[in-house]
Amino acid sequence: MSSITISQIQYILALERTGSFSEAAASCHITQSTLSTMIRKLENQLEFNLFDRKSKPIQLTVEGERLITQLKVIHNEYENLLELVQKTKNEFYGTFKIGIIPTLAPFLLPLFLDKLVHQYPSVNFSIQEITTGEITNLLKLRALDVGILSLPIPEKELEQRVLFDEDFLVYDTRNHSKTKTKYKVKDIDVSRLWLLEESHCITGQIEKICHLKKKKNTNGNLIFRSGSMHSLLELVKLNKGLTLIPRLATLQNNLIDENFVYKLENPVPVRQVGLVMNPNLTKKRLIQVLEEEIVEAIQKNLKQSATTQIIHPF
């Protein structure tokens, strides 16, 4: 039997993770026919099938189950070897896949991404703006290297690392008060409150903090479902409504009129923002670089309140 290539191992692991030839091929950045041909070639060499192609999703055969653990070990060791080579040569290269939630992406990325990209020109940064659930699923499948989102998350098998705390502010577009500087939670007019759709962790947190979910019956015959903070702010402004926004959303944001931004009285709701990763990751140095760049950017741009109280979304 001829040797098994690392590429074939990568293709097998991708198909085992996704259960789909098309999704596996996309994750490996090759055509579906190439992936199928390479796996079939190996199966012919082995003289048994690794996958049951009639099942949906595609499943490992009994023979495939016997090999898959060792194939994962080999692949991890190969990735560790590449990481060690880069560290020895003090180099960074390859693809770094980052997932970030929509309530952070447009406000956090501009603070550090340009510097990061220029500082490491040999690294291909692949960034997806997706929900918390999508990020955690892709991390488990190792289709992402790291996620940037609100912590904590319930998936205990994933490593979580806190970066910073971010407080929430009230954005009330009805009236500008020169004397009113702070809001109490009980002062929030529920009939004018707009929130993002429930799939985003920021909404779940706000609803738990304010105990408004059961009370809310707003906007009459209008149902709004969006994952975009920009869309939310536009509708709030148009309808003279109010919402709760994380502080980062107020930085250099043309959609925000500072005259309508109010602090909340203590205890101030705060979300923890952090990194989430698979504990078996191999790109530890790039994770560390990302963490340092974000923390440095936040220290320059976000002033933290010493009296805020953290209230977790879960």
C-alpha positions as CSV (number, residue, x, y, z in Angstrom):
1,M,0.0,0.0,0.0
2,S,1.3,3.5,-0.9
3,S,1.6,6.2,1.8
4,I,-1.4,8.2,3.2
5,T,-0.9,11.9,2.5
6,I,-1.6,14.7,5.0
7,S,-4.0,16.2,2.5
8,Q,-6.0,12.9,2.4
9,I,-6.2,12.9,6.2
10,Q,-7.5,16.5,6.1
11,Y,-10.1,15.6,3.6
12,I,-11.3,12.6,5.6
13,L,-11.5,14.7,8.8
14,A,-13.4,17.4,7.0
15,L,-15.9,14.9,5.7
16,E,-16.2,13.2,9.1
17,R,-16.9,16.7,10.7
18,T,-19.5,17.9,8.2
19,G,-21.1,14.7,6.8
20,S,-21.3,16.4,3.4
21,F,-18.9,16.3,0.5
22,S,-19.8,19.8,-0.6
23,E,-19.3,21.3,2.9
24,A,-16.1,19.3,3.4
25,A,-14.7,20.5,0.1
26,A,-15.6,24.1,0.8
27,S,-13.8,23.9,4.2
28,C,-10.7,22.5,2.5
29,H,-10.9,25.1,-0.4
30,I,-11.0,22.4,-3.1
31,T,-13.7,21.2,-5.5
32,Q,-16.1,18.5,-4.4
33,S,-14.9,16.2,-7.1
34,T,-11.2,16.5,-6.0
35,L,-12.1,15.7,-2.4
36,S,-14.3,12.7,-3.4
37,T,-11.6,11.4,-5.8
38,M,-8.8,11.6,-3.2
39,I,-10.8,9.9,-0.5
40,R,-11.9,7.2,-2.9
41,K,-8.3,6.7,-4.0
42,L,-7.3,6.1,-0.4
43,E,-10.2,3.7,0.2
44,N,-9.1,1.7,-2.9
45,Q,-5.6,1.5,-1.4
46,L,-6.9,0.4,2.0
47,E,-9.3,-2.1,0.3
48,F,-12.2,-1.0,2.5
49,N,-14.6,2.0,2.7
50,L,-14.1,4.7,5.3
51,F,-17.6,6.2,4.7
52,D,-21.1,5.0,4.1
53,R,-22.1,7.2,1.2
54,K,-25.8,6.1,1.3
55,S,-26.4,7.6,4.8
56,K,-27.4,11.2,5.2
57,P,-25.5,12.9,6.6
58,I,-22.6,10.7,5.5
59,Q,-21.3,8.5,8.3
60,L,-18.1,6.6,9.0
61,T,-18.2,2.8,8.4
62,V,-17.1,0.5,11.2
63,E,-13.6,0.4,9.6
64,G,-13.6,4.2,9.4
65,E,-14.5,4.5,13.1
66,R,-11.4,2.3,13.9
67,L,-9.1,4.7,12.1
68,I,-10.6,8.1,12.8
69,T,-9.1,8.7,16.2
70,Q,-5.6,7.9,15.1
71,L,-6.0,10.1,12.0
72,K,-7.0,13.0,14.3
73,V,-3.9,12.4,16.4
74,I,-1.7,12.4,13.3
75,H,-3.3,15.6,12.0
76,N,-2.9,17.4,15.3
77,E,0.7,16.4,15.6
78,Y,1.3,17.7,12.0
79,E,-0.3,21.0,12.9
80,N,1.8,21.2,16.1
81,L,4.9,20.5,14.0
82,L,4.1,23.4,11.7
83,E,3.5,25.7,14.7
84,L,6.8,24.7,16.1
85,V,8.6,25.4,12.8
86,Q,7.0,28.8,12.6
87,K,7.9,29.5,16.2
88,T,11.5,28.4,15.7
89,K,11.9,30.6,12.6
90,N,9.9,33.4,14.4
91,E,7.5,33.4,11.5
92,F,3.7,33.6,11.1
93,Y,1.9,32.2,8.0
94,G,-1.1,30.3,7.0
95,T,-4.9,31.0,7.3
96,F,-6.3,32.3,10.6
97,K,-10.1,31.9,10.7
98,I,-12.0,34.2,13.1
99,G,-15.7,34.3,13.9
100,I,-17.2,37.4,15.5
101,I,-20.8,38.3,16.5
102,P,-22.6,41.1,14.7
103,T,-23.0,43.3,17.8
104,L,-19.2,43.5,18.0
105,A,-17.9,43.2,14.4
106,P,-18.6,46.8,13.1
107,F,-17.4,48.5,16.2
108,L,-14.5,46.3,17.5
109,L,-12.8,45.2,14.2
110,P,-11.9,48.8,13.0
111,L,-10.0,49.3,16.3
112,F,-7.3,46.7,15.6
113,L,-7.8,44.8,12.3
114,D,-5.9,47.1,9.9
115,K,-2.8,47.1,12.2
116,L,-3.0,43.3,12.6
117,V,-3.3,42.7,8.8
118,H,-0.3,44.9,8.0
119,Q,1.8,43.6,10.8
120,Y,1.4,40.0,9.6
121,P,1.3,40.1,5.8
122,S,2.0,36.3,5.5
123,V,-1.1,35.4,7.4
124,N,-4.5,35.2,5.5
125,F,-7.1,36.5,7.9
126,S,-10.5,35.0,7.2
127,I,-13.3,36.7,9.2
128,Q,-16.9,35.7,9.5
129,E,-19.6,37.8,11.1
130,I,-22.0,35.2,12.5
131,T,-24.0,34.4,15.6
132,T,-22.8,32.9,18.9
133,G,-24.4,29.5,18.1
134,E,-22.7,29.4,14.6
135,I,-19.3,30.3,16.1
136,T,-19.5,27.6,18.8
137,N,-20.6,25.0,16.2
138,L,-17.8,25.8,13.8
139,L,-15.2,25.8,16.7
140,K,-16.3,22.3,17.6
141,L,-15.9,21.3,14.0
142,R,-12.5,23.1,13.9
143,A,-13.8,25.1,10.9
144,L,-12.8,28.2,12.9
145,D,-9.7,28.9,14.9
146,V,-11.2,31.4,17.4
147,G,-14.4,33.2,18.1
148,I,-14.9,36.8,19.5
149,L,-18.2,37.0,21.4
150,S,-20.0,37.7,24.7
151,L,-19.0,35.4,27.6
152,P,-19.7,33.1,29.3
153,I,-21.1,30.5,26.9
154,P,-22.6,27.2,28.1
155,E,-20.3,25.0,26.0
156,K,-17.8,23.8,28.7
157,E,-15.7,21.9,26.2
158,L,-14.5,25.1,24.6
159,E,-11.8,27.3,26.2
160,Q,-13.0,30.8,27.1
161,R,-10.7,33.8,27.7
162,V,-12.0,37.2,28.9
163,L,-10.7,40.2,27.1
164,F,-12.6,43.2,28.5
165,D,-15.9,44.3,30.1
166,E,-18.3,46.6,28.2
167,D,-21.1,48.5,29.8
168,F,-24.5,49.2,28.2
169,L,-26.0,52.7,27.6
170,V,-29.6,53.8,26.9
171,Y,-30.1,55.4,23.5
172,D,-33.4,57.4,23.6
173,T,-34.2,59.3,20.5
174,R,-37.4,61.0,21.6
175,N,-36.2,63.9,23.7
176,H,-32.9,65.5,24.4
177,S,-32.5,66.5,28.1
178,K,-29.6,68.7,29.1
179,T,-30.2,67.9,32.8
180,K,-31.0,64.1,32.6
181,T,-27.6,62.3,32.5
182,K,-28.6,58.8,33.9
183,Y,-31.4,56.4,33.4
184,K,-32.9,53.9,35.9
185,V,-34.1,50.6,34.5
186,K,-37.6,51.3,35.8
187,D,-37.6,54.5,33.7
188,I,-37.3,52.6,30.4
189,D,-40.5,53.0,28.3
190,V,-41.2,49.4,27.3
191,S,-43.7,50.5,24.6
192,R,-40.9,52.3,22.7
193,L,-38.1,49.7,23.3
194,W,-36.5,48.0,20.3
195,L,-34.2,45.0,20.5
196,L,-32.3,42.7,18.2
197,E,-33.6,39.3,17.3
198,E,-33.3,36.7,20.0
199,S,-30.5,34.7,18.3
200,H,-28.0,37.4,19.4
201,C,-26.7,37.2,22.9
202,I,-26.9,40.9,23.5
203,T,-30.7,40.6,23.3
204,G,-30.9,37.8,25.8
205,Q,-28.7,39.7,28.2
206,I,-30.7,42.9,28.0
207,E,-34.0,41.1,28.4
208,K,-32.8,39.3,31.5
209,I,-31.3,42.4,33.0
210,C,-34.4,44.5,32.6
211,H,-37.0,41.7,33.1
212,L,-38.8,43.1,30.1
213,K,-39.5,40.1,27.9
214,K,-42.9,39.2,29.3
215,K,-43.9,42.9,29.6
216,K,-42.9,43.8,26.0
217,N,-45.8,44.4,23.6
218,T,-44.4,47.1,21.3
219,N,-44.6,48.7,17.9
220,G,-48.2,47.6,17.2
221,N,-48.5,45.8,13.9
222,L,-44.7,46.0,13.2
223,I,-42.5,42.9,13.7
224,F,-38.8,43.6,13.4
225,R,-36.3,40.8,13.1
226,S,-32.7,41.7,12.3
227,G,-29.2,40.9,13.4
228,S,-27.8,44.3,12.4
229,M,-27.1,46.9,15.0
230,H,-27.1,49.5,12.2
231,S,-30.6,48.6,11.1
232,L,-31.8,48.7,14.7
233,L,-30.4,52.2,15.2
234,E,-32.0,53.5,12.0
235,L,-35.4,52.1,13.1
236,V,-35.1,53.5,16.6
237,K,-34.3,56.9,15.2
238,L,-37.2,56.8,12.6
239,N,-39.7,55.7,15.3
240,K,-38.4,58.0,18.1
241,G,-37.8,54.8,20.1
242,L,-35.1,53.7,22.5
243,T,-32.8,50.8,22.8
244,L,-29.8,49.6,24.9
245,I,-26.5,49.6,23.2
246,P,-23.0,48.5,24.2
247,R,-20.5,51.3,24.6
248,L,-18.4,50.3,21.6
249,A,-21.3,51.1,19.4
250,T,-21.1,54.8,20.3
251,L,-17.5,55.2,19.2
252,Q,-17.1,57.0,15.8
253,N,-20.7,56.0,14.8
254,N,-22.4,58.4,12.5
255,L,-25.8,56.8,13.4
256,I,-25.4,57.8,17.0
257,D,-26.4,61.3,18.2
258,E,-24.5,61.7,21.5
259,N,-27.2,64.0,22.8
260,F,-29.5,61.0,23.1
261,V,-27.1,58.7,24.9
262,Y,-27.6,58.2,28.6
263,K,-25.8,56.2,31.3
264,L,-27.7,53.7,33.4
265,E,-27.6,54.0,37.2
266,N,-25.8,51.3,39.2
267,P,-25.8,48.4,39.0
268,V,-24.8,49.1,35.4
269,P,-25.4,46.1,33.0
270,V,-22.1,44.9,31.6
271,R,-21.1,42.2,29.1
272,Q,-17.9,40.4,29.1
273,V,-16.2,40.1,25.7
274,G,-13.7,37.4,25.1
275,L,-12.2,34.7,22.9
276,V,-13.5,31.2,22.6
277,M,-11.4,28.4,21.1
278,N,-11.2,24.7,20.8
279,P,-8.7,23.5,23.5
280,N,-7.0,21.3,20.9
281,L,-6.1,24.4,18.8
282,T,-2.7,24.6,17.3
283,K,-2.4,28.3,16.4
284,K,-1.7,29.4,20.0
285,R,0.8,32.2,19.0
286,L,-1.7,33.8,16.6
287,I,-4.4,33.6,19.3
288,Q,-2.0,35.4,21.7
289,V,-1.3,38.0,19.1
290,L,-5.0,38.6,18.6
291,E,-5.6,38.9,22.3
292,E,-2.9,41.4,22.8
293,E,-4.0,43.6,19.8
294,I,-7.6,43.7,21.0
295,V,-6.7,44.5,24.6
296,E,-4.3,47.2,23.5
297,A,-7.0,48.7,21.2
298,I,-9.6,48.6,24.0
299,Q,-7.3,50.3,26.5
300,K,-6.9,53.2,24.0
301,N,-10.6,53.5,23.1
302,L,-12.8,52.3,25.9
303,K,-12.8,53.8,29.3
304,Q,-14.1,51.3,31.9
305,S,-16.2,52.3,34.9
306,A,-14.8,51.1,38.2
307,T,-18.3,50.9,39.7
308,T,-20.0,48.7,37.1
309,Q,-21.5,45.4,38.0
310,I,-21.2,42.4,35.6
311,I,-24.5,40.6,34.9
312,H,-23.9,37.6,32.7
313,P,-26.3,36.6,29.9
314,F,-26.4,33.0,30.9
